[in-house]
Amino acid sequence: MRRKFGVILSLVLAVSSSQAQWKADPPAVAGGTTVTSFMKSRVMPQDVSTGSSAGRRSVLVAVAASLILPGAGEFYAGNFEESGQYSLGAEAALWITYAGFHLHGSWVRTDARTFGTQMAGVSFDGKDSDFEVNIGNFLTVEAYNDTKLRNREFGKLYTDPAYAWAWTSDADRNRFREERIRSDRIFQAAKFAVAGLVVNRIISAFAAGRGAAAANRAARRAEWGIGMNAGVDQAGAPALVLNIEHRW
């Protein structure tokens, strides 16, 4: 009896879950024979810690990380070199700018108050910003109170001796006033730096979310795999096994 040789093409669908891979039983061949592959089918890479496919990223985690620290979300999403390094650099620069403005404004304000104490006998302890505006606009506390009395603004009178002041000249008063205004402008510039920090976080979060979504699309494409294994059936005839794998 002449022995027959044939090539049998089998399709095996391997479906893997987050814990284990399920593989269809080798299909039966006419005559009761089956295909037996002597090569294991390729297993998709898996993240052991989360059970998700390698390359998958959480968009929510990426966005939250960048809102906390710009650049962190992009690093997590895998696009740090594309945009994350710039977000992190901008964050550092904005903080340095804010600290510089705030420190400079504090120095100017302190110098103005020191000058006011020396030249007008002003005590700034426990006083609000309106008091500093008033001493820069009036030569003495008496001149200020007279103006408030004429305007019938009795609730704004300064009767406590701790609120008394008397400039030696209008030149000194104007100098204090200009320095106070300059310090206010510097502090206002510091607020713009804070606004920049907020905007930088929004931009970084958007880039991180986009990067995580792109990584997920790439991971889904990589979850499909096709391979072919050589083997023999039960009759000893050569056989080919086509493996199509998908992870989800």
Secondary structure by P-SEA (a helix, b strand, c coil): cbbbbbbbbbbbbbbbcccbbbbcccccccccbbbbbcccccccccccccccccccccaaaaaaaaaaccaaaaaaaccccccaaaaaaaaaaaaaaaaaaaaaaaaaaaaaaaaaaaccccccccccaaaaaaaaccccaaaaaaaaaaaccccccccccccbbbbccaaaaaaaaaaaaaaaaaaaaaaaaaaaaaaaaaaaaaaaaaaaaaaaaaaaaaccccccccccccccccbbbbbbbbcc
